[in-house]
Amino acid sequence: MSQLLKVQNFTVSSDGFAAGENQTLERPFGHADPQEMFTWAGATASWPNRTDPGGSRGLDDYLTRDFAHNIGAEIMGRNKFGPQRGPWTDHEWQGWWGDEPPFHTPVFVLTHHERPSFTLSDTTFHFVNADPATVLGMAKEAAQGKDVRLGGGATTIREFLDADLVDTLHVAVSQKVELGSGVRLWKSPDELLDRFHLDVVPSSSGVVHHLFWRK
């Protein structure tokens, strides 16, 4: 079975932005409110950070639960790892996730400024300055036969789409959130229909799930 490059549970506003402007250490999504953007997933029974019983079932829960299924490595852009720009000045800071990152696989961070790899719990971060195809080859080797997740942000996803490397995408559109500016995934999902089939499935939570797979 071939390894897939998958975008999963990637959430955008109604106007297609995945993050707002002015990203900082305290505000990873800039002026976007992550509580509003990701309510659909956080309300599910399978949300990994849930501390109380209950939570919703149905499609949102299924997609949240499926997030880690058969994933052997992740690729992300530097802006998903942290807000720093340019050469690394603080190697002590190791991401927003603390000592137990949620990835549980090797993670390949795209950056023009490499730094030594490091491991937190069962996640090893590698910092790679290479083109999308080369990084995907590295991630597939590390995944040992499992699929690779393309974690974002939007700029990184567009780079891999432009290189025609993405096999499946799941994008959740938060219909009630409009950002107006920031880092955009698309102006319209129709932009991808030349290469992908698309099913659009509304959820009772108010988000609309866009499920793409290669033609």
VEXTORTOR-287919 format. One line per field, with one value per residue: residue number from 1; residue in three letters; chain; x, y, z of N, C-alpha, C, O in turn. Coordinates in steps of 0.001 Angstrom, whole numbers, always signed. Atoms other than C-alpha are relative to their C-alpha. Layout:
nr: (NUM | ...)
rest: (ala | ...)
kette: (A | ...)
n.east: (X | ...)
n.north: (Y | ...)
n.up: (Z | ...)
ca.east: (X | ...)
ca.north: (Y | ...)
ca.up: (Z | ...)
c.east: (X | ...)
c.north: (Y | ...)
c.up: (Z | ...)
o.east: (X | ...)
o.north: (Y | ...)
o.up: (Z | ...)
//
This chain:
nr: (1 | 2 | 3 | 4 | 5 | 6 | 7 | 8 | 9 | 10 | 11 | 12 | 13 | 14 | 15 | 16 | 17 | 18 | 19 | 20 | 21 | 22 | 23 | 24 | 25 | 26 | 27 | 28 | 29 | 30 | 31 | 32 | 33 | 34 | 35 | 36 | 37 | 38 | 39 | 40 | 41 | 42 | 43 | 44 | 45 | 46 | 47 | 48 | 49 | 50 | 51 | 52 | 53 | 54 | 55 | 56 | 57 | 58 | 59 | 60 | 61 | 62 | 63 | 64 | 65 | 66 | 67 | 68 | 69 | 70 | 71 | 72 | 73 | 74 | 75 | 76 | 77 | 78 | 79 | 80 | 81 | 82 | 83 | 84 | 85 | 86 | 87 | 88 | 89 | 90 | 91 | 92 | 93 | 94 | 95 | 96 | 97 | 98 | 99 | 100 | 101 | 102 | 103 | 104 | 105 | 106 | 107 | 108 | 109 | 110 | 111 | 112 | 113 | 114 | 115 | 116 | 117 | 118 | 119 | 120 | 121 | 122 | 123 | 124 | 125 | 126 | 127 | 128 | 129 | 130 | 131 | 132 | 133 | 134 | 135 | 136 | 137 | 138 | 139 | 140 | 141 | 142 | 143 | 144 | 145 | 146 | 147 | 148 | 149 | 150 | 151 | 152 | 153 | 154 | 155 | 156 | 157 | 158 | 159 | 160 | 161 | 162 | 163 | 164 | 165 | 166 | 167 | 168 | 169 | 170 | 171 | 172 | 173 | 174 | 175 | 176 | 177 | 178 | 179 | 180 | 181 | 182 | 183 | 184 | 185 | 186 | 187 | 188 | 189 | 190 | 191 | 192 | 193 | 194 | 195 | 196 | 197 | 198 | 199 | 200 | 201 | 202 | 203 | 204 | 205 | 206 | 207 | 208 | 209 | 210 | 211 | 212 | 213 | 214 | 215)
rest: (met | ser | gln | leu | leu | lys | val | gln | asn | phe | thr | val | ser | ser | asp | gly | phe | ala | ala | gly | glu | asn | gln | thr | leu | glu | arg | pro | phe | gly | his | ala | asp | pro | gln | glu | met | phe | thr | trp | ala | gly | ala | thr | ala | ser | trp | pro | asn | arg | thr | asp | pro | gly | gly | ser | arg | gly | leu | asp | asp | tyr | leu | thr | arg | asp | phe | ala | his | asn | ile | gly | ala | glu | ile | met | gly | arg | asn | lys | phe | gly | pro | gln | arg | gly | pro | trp | thr | asp | his | glu | trp | gln | gly | trp | trp | gly | asp | glu | pro | pro | phe | his | thr | pro | val | phe | val | leu | thr | his | his | glu | arg | pro | ser | phe | thr | leu | ser | asp | thr | thr | phe | his | phe | val | asn | ala | asp | pro | ala | thr | val | leu | gly | met | ala | lys | glu | ala | ala | gln | gly | lys | asp | val | arg | leu | gly | gly | gly | ala | thr | thr | ile | arg | glu | phe | leu | asp | ala | asp | leu | val | asp | thr | leu | his | val | ala | val | ser | gln | lys | val | glu | leu | gly | ser | gly | val | arg | leu | trp | lys | ser | pro | asp | glu | leu | leu | asp | arg | phe | his | leu | asp | val | val | pro | ser | ser | ser | gly | val | val | his | his | leu | phe | trp | arg | lys)
kette: (A | A | A | A | A | A | A | A | A | A | A | A | A | A | A | A | A | A | A | A | A | A | A | A | A | A | A | A | A | A | A | A | A | A | A | A | A | A | A | A | A | A | A | A | A | A | A | A | A | A | A | A | A | A | A | A | A | A | A | A | A | A | A | A | A | A | A | A | A | A | A | A | A | A | A | A | A | A | A | A | A | A | A | A | A | A | A | A | A | A | A | A | A | A | A | A | A | A | A | A | A | A | A | A | A | A | A | A | A | A | A | A | A | A | A | A | A | A | A | A | A | A | A | A | A | A | A | A | A | A | A | A | A | A | A | A | A | A | A | A | A | A | A | A | A | A | A | A | A | A | A | A | A | A | A | A | A | A | A | A | A | A | A | A | A | A | A | A | A | A | A | A | A | A | A | A | A | A | A | A | A | A | A | A | A | A | A | A | A | A | A | A | A | A | A | A | A | A | A | A | A | A | A | A | A | A | A | A | A | A | A | A | A | A | A)
n.east: (+839 | -819 | +116 | +712 | -215 | +1358 | +337 | +1112 | +577 | -551 | +1156 | -111 | +1162 | +940 | -646 | -1129 | -1250 | -313 | -545 | +89 | -1242 | -729 | -292 | -969 | -143 | +1238 | +1130 | -498 | +847 | +143 | +1235 | +1049 | +266 | +45 | +1195 | +1070 | -352 | -103 | +1066 | +597 | -794 | -121 | +1249 | +253 | -375 | -1346 | -1003 | -1014 | -202 | +1226 | -211 | +1279 | +693 | +981 | -471 | +882 | -323 | +312 | -1062 | -1100 | -736 | -703 | -1163 | -956 | -574 | -781 | -1143 | -1285 | +61 | -991 | -933 | -1337 | -866 | +691 | -740 | +607 | -788 | -624 | +941 | +787 | -848 | -192 | +137 | -1294 | -370 | -1438 | -842 | +454 | -752 | +299 | +199 | +654 | +1441 | +164 | +1354 | +1131 | +736 | -513 | -812 | +745 | +650 | +1109 | -230 | -346 | -693 | -967 | +565 | -949 | +337 | -604 | -591 | -1226 | -1044 | -2 | -508 | -88 | +1218 | +143 | +1106 | +822 | +836 | -121 | -13 | -1291 | +121 | -1117 | +123 | -474 | +23 | +49 | +1233 | +1051 | -154 | -1088 | +475 | +968 | -754 | -556 | +1091 | +502 | -972 | +137 | +1323 | -100 | +1154 | +1247 | +244 | -613 | +944 | -469 | +704 | +210 | +1200 | +573 | -1048 | -652 | +933 | +32 | -1251 | +93 | +1016 | -605 | -918 | +846 | -434 | +1021 | +924 | +1333 | +124 | +1232 | +1 | +1215 | +252 | +781 | +894 | +320 | -1217 | -533 | -1216 | -266 | -1410 | -829 | -635 | +1172 | -111 | +659 | +1145 | +1131 | -448 | +68 | -1343 | -666 | +822 | -645 | -802 | +595 | +1420 | +371 | +1278 | +231 | +913 | +237 | +105 | +921 | -758 | -68 | -1072 | +247 | -1190 | -347 | -803 | -594 | -896 | -539 | +702)
n.north: (-1187 | -1203 | -970 | -1197 | -1270 | -356 | -1153 | +466 | -886 | -1344 | -866 | -1357 | -866 | +8 | -653 | +785 | -231 | +994 | -740 | -1438 | -761 | -350 | +1165 | -189 | +1157 | +147 | +161 | +758 | -203 | -1427 | -583 | +1025 | +621 | +1455 | +564 | -68 | +777 | +1447 | +484 | +1233 | +1156 | +11 | +446 | +1422 | +975 | +510 | -1052 | +573 | -812 | -41 | +355 | +372 | +1001 | -498 | -447 | +344 | +1126 | -334 | -215 | -741 | +906 | +975 | -632 | -271 | +1291 | +539 | -876 | +687 | +1352 | +412 | -1089 | +358 | -1181 | -1261 | -1121 | -1291 | -1183 | -578 | -829 | +855 | +360 | -1133 | -1323 | -618 | -174 | -155 | +965 | +364 | -674 | +636 | +1438 | +533 | +74 | +1205 | +138 | -391 | +1163 | +494 | +1222 | +1111 | -459 | +871 | +620 | +1406 | +498 | -990 | -1207 | -698 | -1420 | -694 | -1266 | -392 | -84 | +1296 | +96 | +1425 | +718 | +310 | +901 | -209 | +1185 | +900 | -835 | -591 | -1094 | -197 | -1296 | +357 | -1017 | +780 | -161 | +878 | +1406 | +584 | +145 | +1093 | +1247 | +219 | +322 | +1343 | +970 | +33 | +528 | +1464 | +627 | -685 | -1240 | -1232 | -1105 | -1351 | -670 | -1430 | -766 | -111 | -234 | +1288 | +843 | -481 | +396 | +1414 | +78 | -494 | +1036 | +1153 | +1101 | +313 | +1051 | -262 | -1143 | -276 | -1388 | -375 | -1426 | -567 | -918 | -1169 | -778 | -730 | -659 | -1179 | -77 | +1013 | +995 | +560 | +1259 | -154 | -898 | +912 | +1385 | +357 | -115 | +1304 | +1001 | +515 | +1176 | +785 | +153 | -697 | +145 | -1054 | +593 | -863 | +660 | -645 | -965 | -1261 | -5 | +768 | +792 | +157 | +1206 | +64 | +1098 | -144 | +570)
n.up: (+0 | +98 | -1073 | +389 | -675 | -374 | -837 | -823 | -1021 | +146 | -182 | +547 | -185 | +1124 | +1135 | +477 | -727 | -1026 | -1135 | +153 | +82 | -1223 | -838 | -1077 | -881 | -777 | +913 | +1160 | +1180 | +248 | -523 | -10 | -1300 | +212 | -618 | +995 | +1190 | -221 | -885 | +534 | -421 | -1451 | -626 | +261 | -1022 | +267 | -105 | -896 | -1199 | -799 | -1408 | -599 | +809 | +952 | +1299 | +1111 | +881 | +1375 | +970 | -605 | -884 | +836 | +618 | -1076 | -411 | +1124 | +226 | -172 | +563 | +1001 | +280 | -458 | -34 | +302 | +572 | -315 | +257 | -1191 | -742 | -885 | -1125 | -900 | +611 | +304 | +1396 | +184 | -716 | -1350 | -1066 | -1286 | +153 | -1201 | +253 | +814 | +535 | -841 | -494 | -1270 | -8 | +600 | +1240 | +391 | +1304 | -238 | +1188 | +482 | +600 | +858 | +19 | +1136 | -405 | +681 | -1023 | -672 | -1364 | -336 | -391 | -1422 | -301 | -1186 | -148 | +1152 | +1205 | +360 | +960 | +920 | +649 | +1335 | +1052 | +1240 | +754 | -498 | +384 | -790 | -1379 | -13 | +48 | -1331 | -918 | +307 | -519 | -1458 | -349 | +21 | +639 | -342 | +724 | -502 | -145 | +280 | -1076 | +184 | +262 | +1329 | +998 | +246 | +754 | +1382 | +657 | +363 | +1053 | +1235 | +465 | +338 | -854 | -997 | +444 | -549 | -904 | -733 | -467 | -713 | +155 | -1100 | +700 | -811 | -220 | +1156 | -475 | +796 | +394 | -643 | +868 | +682 | +729 | +1291 | +119 | +191 | +179 | +1419 | +565 | +0 | +687 | +1194 | -345 | -1077 | -264 | -1230 | -687 | -983 | -984 | -1156 | -1295 | -938 | -800 | +721 | +986 | +1216 | +306 | +1410 | +120 | +1337 | +336 | +1351 | +1151)
ca.east: (+0 | +1387 | +2068 | -201 | +472 | -2612 | -3943 | -6260 | -8594 | -7108 | -9429 | -10001 | -12334 | -15317 | -13122 | -10361 | -7776 | -6042 | -4433 | -4625 | -1992 | +649 | +1584 | +3380 | +4541 | +1337 | -932 | +97 | -2835 | -2338 | -5586 | -7620 | -9226 | -8378 | -11302 | -13659 | -11778 | -11451 | -14619 | -15892 | -13012 | -12667 | -16296 | -15940 | -15677 | -12363 | -10617 | -7265 | -7169 | -10634 | -10597 | -14315 | -16579 | -18984 | -18433 | -20172 | -20271 | -20974 | -18856 | -16806 | -15855 | -14962 | -12625 | -11016 | -10483 | -9062 | -6393 | -3611 | -4696 | -1800 | +326 | +4065 | +5517 | +4461 | +5664 | +5067 | +6206 | +8375 | +5505 | +3571 | +6559 | +7011 | +6814 | +10549 | +11845 | +15366 | +18294 | +17468 | +18479 | +17003 | +17514 | +16082 | +12578 | +11249 | +7769 | +4332 | +3548 | +5614 | +7300 | +4573 | +3957 | +791 | +2493 | +4033 | +6041 | +9079 | +8288 | +10036 | +10019 | +10613 | +12997 | +15716 | +17659 | +18504 | +19177 | +20001 | +17246 | +15850 | +13427 | +10602 | +8873 | +8129 | +8415 | +11664 | +11811 | +14073 | +14739 | +15145 | +16042 | +14908 | +12240 | +8848 | +9601 | +12871 | +11266 | +8404 | +10916 | +12599 | +9274 | +8099 | +11312 | +10890 | +7209 | +8231 | +5326 | +2691 | +1170 | +2596 | +516 | +1025 | +234 | +367 | +265 | -1538 | +1602 | +3228 | +110 | -10 | +3651 | +2942 | -244 | +1694 | +4223 | +1304 | +2325 | -861 | -3072 | -6004 | -7173 | -9736 | -10458 | -13019 | -14532 | -15699 | -18714 | -19180 | -15585 | -14470 | -10896 | -10552 | -6759 | -3943 | -2517 | -4911 | -5404 | -7821 | -10317 | -12587 | -12262 | -13105 | -9447 | -8550 | -11171 | -8866 | -6944 | -9269 | -12695 | -14620 | -17374 | -18815 | -20471 | -22070 | -21909 | -24382 | -21587 | -21768 | -18571 | -18571 | -16142 | -14461 | -13041 | -10718 | -9068 | -7001 | -8700)
ca.north: (+0 | +3431 | +6043 | +9085 | +12731 | +13891 | +17185 | +16448 | +18619 | +21817 | +24628 | +27905 | +30854 | +31422 | +33671 | +31083 | +32221 | +29661 | +32252 | +35966 | +38673 | +39545 | +36089 | +36195 | +33746 | +34397 | +34364 | +31558 | +32367 | +36134 | +38060 | +34873 | +33332 | +29606 | +28984 | +30123 | +28400 | +24978 | +24711 | +21977 | +19647 | +20676 | +19806 | +16181 | +13139 | +12232 | +15595 | +14521 | +17408 | +16703 | +16628 | +16056 | +13217 | +13575 | +15440 | +15257 | +12255 | +12053 | +13307 | +15860 | +13202 | +10681 | +13131 | +14132 | +10490 | +9697 | +12401 | +10061 | +6934 | +5366 | +8534 | +7887 | +11390 | +15036 | +17947 | +21514 | +25004 | +27012 | +29337 | +26389 | +25473 | +28980 | +32742 | +33347 | +34652 | +34601 | +32796 | +30939 | +32957 | +30762 | +27004 | +26608 | +27316 | +24086 | +24818 | +25616 | +22092 | +21610 | +18340 | +16151 | +17312 | +15889 | +14450 | +11184 | +10810 | +12372 | +15967 | +17740 | +21527 | +23479 | +26368 | +28329 | +28278 | +24766 | +23845 | +20555 | +17981 | +17358 | +14921 | +15614 | +12487 | +10377 | +13264 | +14175 | +17521 | +17814 | +21209 | +20935 | +23421 | +21607 | +21583 | +19924 | +16729 | +16162 | +16759 | +14417 | +11716 | +12135 | +12026 | +8917 | +7114 | +8083 | +7018 | +3400 | +2564 | +4702 | +7887 | +11394 | +14264 | +17754 | +19826 | +23360 | +26235 | +27420 | +28635 | +25223 | +23415 | +25652 | +24896 | +21159 | +21636 | +23665 | +20824 | +18369 | +16207 | +16174 | +13072 | +13944 | +17053 | +17567 | +21262 | +22335 | +25734 | +27670 | +29390 | +31824 | +33115 | +35804 | +37079 | +39515 | +39164 | +36851 | +33681 | +32373 | +28818 | +29748 | +32294 | +29414 | +25623 | +25519 | +26441 | +22783 | +21115 | +20758 | +18070 | +16819 | +15350 | +17120 | +16172 | +18997 | +17846 | +20270 | +19366 | +20072 | +22002 | +24700 | +23890 | +22567 | +19754 | +19775 | +16365 | +16271 | +13298 | +13049 | +12548)
ca.up: (+0 | -946 | +1692 | +1561 | +2337 | +4231 | +5532 | +8457 | +10541 | +9148 | +10168 | +8318 | +8735 | +6473 | +4312 | +4008 | +6592 | +8802 | +11086 | +11704 | +11620 | +14223 | +15491 | +18858 | +21499 | +23441 | +20367 | +17981 | +15661 | +15661 | +15941 | +15341 | +18432 | +18527 | +20872 | +18133 | +15314 | +16944 | +19038 | +16726 | +17651 | +21292 | +21953 | +20819 | +23029 | +21391 | +21903 | +23449 | +25951 | +27333 | +31150 | +31774 | +30625 | +27739 | +24506 | +21148 | +18862 | +15143 | +12250 | +14219 | +16729 | +14035 | +12298 | +15594 | +16520 | +13062 | +13349 | +14478 | +12588 | +10632 | +10841 | +11027 | +10580 | +10333 | +8211 | +9380 | +8517 | +10857 | +11780 | +13176 | +15332 | +16712 | +16101 | +15636 | +12313 | +10904 | +12566 | +15769 | +18816 | +21558 | +21359 | +24845 | +23570 | +22045 | +20737 | +22109 | +23300 | +26457 | +27383 | +25810 | +22209 | +20630 | +17538 | +18822 | +15604 | +13946 | +12907 | +10026 | +10367 | +7149 | +7756 | +5980 | +9258 | +10401 | +14015 | +15772 | +16155 | +19622 | +21239 | +23666 | +24958 | +21841 | +19341 | +17582 | +15766 | +12708 | +11097 | +7341 | +4616 | +1464 | -1229 | -550 | -2501 | -633 | +2757 | +1886 | +981 | +4365 | +6185 | +4340 | +5234 | +8893 | +8820 | +8106 | +5821 | +7526 | +6104 | +6537 | +7884 | +6479 | +9537 | +8158 | +8313 | +5236 | +3447 | +3821 | +2612 | -468 | -1200 | -1191 | -3230 | -5780 | -5974 | -6536 | -3570 | -1464 | -1692 | +608 | +2455 | +5169 | +5759 | +8366 | +7571 | +10645 | +9137 | +12044 | +12014 | +9561 | +9918 | +7030 | +6881 | +7856 | +6335 | +3717 | +2488 | -286 | -1540 | -2546 | -2263 | -5961 | -6583 | -5979 | -8149 | -11133 | -9235 | -6501 | -5990 | -3218 | -799 | +1316 | +4546 | +7020 | +10696 | +13470 | +15220 | +12541 | +10670 | +7128 | +6363 | +2946 | +2051 | -963 | -2640 | -5794 | -9152)
c.east: (+884 | -236 | -664 | +545 | -1377 | -26 | -1255 | -445 | +582 | -1164 | +272 | -1277 | -903 | +589 | +1368 | +1323 | +190 | +574 | -118 | +1365 | +627 | +136 | +1053 | +93 | -1293 | -1206 | +479 | -806 | -224 | -1303 | -1182 | -124 | -89 | -1206 | -1172 | +280 | -172 | -1052 | -561 | +756 | +76 | -1237 | -243 | +443 | +1443 | +1085 | +1053 | +229 | -1241 | +282 | -1288 | -683 | -973 | +652 | -901 | +503 | -293 | +1236 | +1191 | +866 | +796 | +1274 | +1066 | +707 | +939 | +1317 | +1332 | +47 | +1022 | +928 | +1366 | +976 | -850 | +983 | -727 | +930 | +555 | -992 | -958 | +831 | +123 | -26 | +1314 | +213 | +1517 | +790 | -526 | +880 | -199 | -302 | -650 | -1507 | -256 | -1443 | -1072 | -563 | +516 | +768 | -680 | -703 | -1046 | +262 | +351 | +658 | +1198 | -727 | +1101 | -473 | +742 | +529 | +1222 | +1181 | -30 | +530 | +42 | -1366 | -38 | -1254 | -681 | -973 | +197 | -38 | +1392 | -230 | +1291 | -247 | +713 | -144 | +75 | -1336 | -1043 | +197 | +1088 | -445 | -1009 | +705 | +605 | -1092 | -555 | +958 | -137 | -1322 | -77 | -1280 | -1331 | -127 | +721 | -1080 | +698 | -765 | -276 | +1223 | -374 | +1061 | +696 | -906 | -58 | +1272 | -71 | -1102 | +576 | +981 | -733 | +379 | -1079 | -982 | -1428 | +60 | -1345 | +133 | -1359 | -161 | -909 | -873 | -248 | +1203 | +430 | +1184 | +372 | +1430 | +757 | +646 | -1108 | +320 | -599 | -988 | -1272 | +559 | -41 | +1364 | +683 | -709 | +595 | +759 | -673 | -1503 | -303 | -1381 | -89 | -1090 | -184 | -151 | -965 | +706 | +103 | +1160 | -438 | +1296 | +143 | +1005 | +445 | +818 | +342 | -912 | +858)
c.north: (+1250 | +904 | +1268 | +1216 | +601 | +1312 | -381 | +1094 | +1406 | +982 | +1396 | +771 | -61 | +674 | -594 | +201 | -1048 | +637 | +1483 | +646 | +160 | -1185 | +358 | -1282 | -265 | -256 | -708 | +228 | +1484 | +531 | -975 | -600 | -1510 | -658 | +10 | -916 | -1497 | -546 | -1332 | -1236 | -99 | -495 | -1496 | -893 | -459 | +1080 | -413 | +787 | +71 | -476 | -399 | -1032 | +655 | +420 | -518 | -1235 | +425 | +291 | +740 | -915 | -1024 | +605 | +348 | -1281 | -555 | +738 | -738 | -1369 | -200 | +1142 | -348 | +1147 | +1215 | +973 | +1279 | +1130 | +575 | +815 | -815 | -405 | +1152 | +1328 | +645 | +109 | +137 | -1058 | -255 | +691 | -656 | -1472 | -627 | -123 | -1091 | -213 | +302 | -1151 | -554 | -1297 | -1187 | +487 | -1005 | -851 | -1483 | -671 | +925 | +1174 | +719 | +1443 | +668 | +1361 | +292 | +49 | -1289 | +135 | -1481 | -586 | -160 | -838 | +411 | -1166 | -915 | +764 | +572 | +1036 | +114 | +1301 | -69 | +1184 | -720 | +248 | -1005 | -1473 | -688 | -234 | -1137 | -1344 | -354 | -439 | -1397 | -1073 | -127 | -635 | -1516 | -670 | +634 | +1286 | +1163 | +1072 | +1320 | +932 | +1472 | +799 | +78 | +197 | -1301 | -926 | +442 | -375 | -1450 | -228 | +451 | -1007 | -1299 | -1241 | -462 | -1016 | +232 | +1225 | -56 | +1403 | +281 | +1513 | +463 | +1122 | +1297 | +913 | +649 | +830 | +1237 | +127 | -1075 | -913 | -846 | -1341 | +134 | +1164 | -812 | -1420 | -462 | +87 | -1362 | -1040 | -480 | -1287 | -949 | -160 | +696 | -421 | +1095 | -481 | +966 | -817 | +772 | +1024 | +1365 | +104 | -804 | -697 | -155 | -1147 | -159 | -1285 | +84 | -610 | -1076)
c.up: (+0 | +1201 | -535 | +741 | +233 | +783 | +775 | +964 | -63 | -62 | -554 | +317 | -1232 | -1237 | -317 | +719 | +1092 | +1252 | -295 | -130 | +1385 | +964 | +1046 | +808 | +761 | -890 | -1270 | -1275 | -287 | +557 | -58 | +1400 | -191 | +657 | -967 | -1185 | +227 | +962 | -460 | +467 | +1519 | +709 | -141 | +1158 | -156 | +62 | +1029 | +1285 | +886 | +1421 | +696 | -891 | -972 | -1294 | -1100 | -742 | -1437 | -826 | +601 | +861 | -799 | -591 | +1039 | +416 | -1080 | -212 | +34 | -667 | -1119 | -413 | +579 | +57 | -332 | -624 | +389 | -421 | +1294 | +828 | +848 | +1216 | +989 | -734 | -419 | -1509 | -81 | +753 | +1409 | +1039 | +1354 | -217 | +1226 | -201 | -1031 | -449 | +1031 | +830 | +1324 | -166 | -665 | -1274 | -480 | -1231 | +92 | -1206 | -250 | -663 | -779 | -162 | -1153 | +451 | -859 | +963 | +823 | +1429 | +361 | +342 | +1512 | +197 | +1288 | +75 | -1206 | -1325 | -220 | -1093 | -807 | -767 | -1347 | -956 | -1338 | -689 | +474 | -340 | +825 | +1434 | +95 | -53 | +1359 | +982 | -262 | +505 | +1513 | +426 | -68 | -511 | +324 | -825 | +667 | +68 | -300 | +934 | -213 | +371 | -1468 | -1078 | -372 | -794 | -1457 | -751 | -465 | -1036 | -1335 | -597 | -354 | +799 | +974 | -577 | +486 | +900 | +700 | +573 | +633 | -79 | +1140 | -553 | +772 | +225 | -1310 | +489 | -807 | -502 | +764 | -1020 | -624 | -648 | -1391 | +46 | -171 | -116 | -1444 | -675 | -161 | -855 | -1311 | +276 | +984 | -188 | +1329 | +464 | +1058 | +953 | +1165 | +1275 | +890 | +876 | -683 | -957 | -1217 | -377 | -1504 | -103 | -1449 | -162 | -1477 | -1065 | -644)
o.east: (+1846 | -1325 | -370 | +1033 | -2112 | +815 | -2258 | +381 | +707 | -2043 | +1328 | -2316 | -557 | +190 | +2176 | +2350 | -741 | +569 | -218 | +2370 | -23 | -207 | +2046 | -650 | -1669 | -2203 | +796 | -279 | -1171 | -1672 | -2274 | +873 | -1048 | -1663 | -1959 | -624 | -655 | -905 | -885 | +136 | +1 | -1164 | -1210 | +1265 | +2074 | +2248 | +701 | +713 | -1288 | +907 | -1255 | -398 | -1301 | +1661 | -1618 | +1685 | -429 | +2335 | +2334 | +2094 | +1938 | +2332 | +2260 | +1917 | +1914 | +2137 | +2207 | +1063 | +996 | +1401 | +1486 | +2080 | -1922 | +2167 | -1949 | +2136 | +93 | -904 | -1529 | +290 | +93 | -14 | +1307 | -269 | +2159 | +226 | -1053 | +2107 | +523 | -1433 | -1028 | -2151 | +355 | -1923 | -801 | -1488 | -51 | +1254 | -33 | -1921 | -924 | -644 | -145 | +566 | +1320 | -1722 | +2196 | -1526 | +1972 | -216 | +1909 | +2323 | -828 | +1245 | -570 | -2230 | +996 | -2144 | -26 | -1786 | +1318 | -350 | +1945 | -840 | +2383 | -1376 | +1929 | -1198 | +1164 | -2254 | -682 | -18 | +931 | -170 | -983 | +296 | +594 | -890 | -869 | +523 | -110 | -1409 | -1029 | -1814 | -2316 | +791 | +1179 | -1840 | +1793 | -1942 | -1069 | +2285 | +77 | +942 | +974 | -445 | -75 | +1217 | +363 | -978 | +335 | +1165 | -101 | +483 | -918 | -1451 | -2373 | +1078 | -2368 | +999 | -2397 | +715 | -2049 | -413 | -533 | +1063 | +619 | +1041 | +933 | +1670 | +243 | +1006 | -1832 | +1372 | -18 | -1405 | -2347 | +1607 | +587 | +1561 | +1603 | -257 | +87 | +1019 | -252 | -2181 | +596 | -2340 | +868 | -2211 | +755 | -639 | -1167 | +49 | +501 | +1194 | -1360 | +2323 | -793 | +2113 | -375 | +1491 | -446 | -1518 | +447)
o.north: (+1325 | +929 | +1710 | +1103 | +878 | +1553 | -770 | +1749 | +2074 | +861 | +1979 | +190 | -677 | +372 | +37 | -284 | -1378 | +17 | +1898 | -32 | -36 | -1093 | +1017 | -2235 | -1417 | -805 | -59 | +65 | +1845 | +219 | -640 | -766 | -1992 | -1704 | -936 | -1584 | -2210 | -1655 | -2194 | -2247 | -1194 | -937 | -2013 | -505 | -867 | +782 | -656 | +224 | +859 | -1518 | -882 | -1091 | +1836 | -153 | -1504 | -1578 | +1616 | -147 | +341 | -849 | -1334 | -25 | +264 | -1285 | -1241 | +319 | -466 | -2058 | +517 | +1169 | -663 | +993 | +1093 | +991 | +1359 | +936 | +248 | +823 | -294 | -578 | +936 | +1350 | +1742 | -727 | +549 | -2073 | +642 | +622 | -351 | -1838 | -1798 | -1006 | -1095 | -1345 | +435 | -927 | -1520 | -1610 | -2206 | +668 | -2197 | -1549 | -2283 | -1887 | +1959 | +979 | +942 | +1705 | +649 | +2160 | -629 | +248 | -1430 | +1081 | -2287 | +90 | -146 | -848 | +656 | -1358 | -1359 | +183 | +1229 | +746 | +215 | +1571 | -253 | +1814 | -989 | +819 | -1995 | -2329 | -1842 | -1287 | -1907 | -2282 | -1517 | -1349 | -2130 | -2109 | -1235 | -1209 | -2110 | -1581 | +381 | +1665 | +1061 | +1265 | +1590 | +1218 | +2050 | +226 | -706 | -362 | -1549 | -1604 | -397 | -677 | -1771 | -1118 | -178 | -1062 | -2284 | -2336 | -1505 | -872 | +69 | +1492 | -359 | +1658 | +121 | +2254 | +14 | +2248 | +2327 | +1976 | -36 | +1648 | +2181 | +720 | -1675 | -483 | -1561 | -1510 | -338 | +1605 | -405 | -1618 | -1460 | -489 | -1506 | -2181 | -1436 | -2068 | -2096 | +727 | +885 | -402 | +1317 | -773 | +1172 | -1947 | +1975 | +1868 | +2343 | +1023 | -1617 | -52 | -562 | -1060 | -396 | -1723 | +565 | -1661 | -1683)
o.up: (+765 | +1775 | -1645 | +1865 | -715 | +1649 | +178 | +1600 | +964 | -915 | -304 | +627 | -2239 | -2362 | -1000 | +245 | +1827 | +2316 | -1450 | -342 | +2412 | +2142 | +738 | +577 | +976 | -423 | -2267 | -2376 | -986 | +1690 | +402 | +2103 | -792 | +198 | -1005 | -1687 | -653 | +1474 | +357 | +795 | +2076 | +1855 | +419 | +1989 | +820 | -211 | +2183 | +2267 | +1830 | +1615 | +1828 | -2087 | -853 | -1706 | -923 | -704 | -1716 | -486 | +375 | +820 | -461 | -564 | +750 | +643 | -771 | -1029 | -788 | -579 | -2119 | -1549 | +1763 | +580 | -926 | -287 | +268 | -574 | +2387 | +2056 | +1806 | +2308 | +2201 | -1965 | -978 | -2272 | +885 | +1160 | +2066 | +968 | +2302 | -535 | +1199 | +365 | -2100 | -498 | +2224 | +1610 | +1834 | -1253 | -904 | -1265 | -199 | -1686 | -702 | -1377 | +406 | -1361 | -262 | -744 | -1200 | +1020 | -1300 | +547 | +1749 | +1761 | -339 | +900 | +2179 | -653 | +2301 | -829 | -1453 | -2365 | +661 | -2121 | -247 | -1177 | -1414 | -1030 | -1843 | -100 | +1111 | +517 | +1223 | +2010 | +1055 | +632 | +1762 | +1787 | +676 | +1007 | +2049 | +1511 | +439 | +122 | -369 | -1553 | +1806 | -881 | +194 | +713 | +531 | +616 | -2303 | -2168 | -1545 | -1712 | -2357 | -1944 | -1571 | -1877 | -2365 | -1813 | -738 | +247 | +1608 | -1706 | -286 | +1538 | +86 | +1411 | -9 | +369 | +1261 | -741 | +161 | +829 | -2315 | +1397 | -251 | -1554 | +1708 | -2116 | +69 | -1265 | -2368 | +1117 | +269 | -730 | -1796 | -1745 | -966 | -937 | -1897 | -639 | +1135 | -705 | +2149 | -308 | +1800 | +536 | +1933 | +1245 | +720 | +1485 | -50 | -1775 | -1152 | -589 | -2192 | +426 | -2336 | +771 | -2291 | -856 | -1633)
//
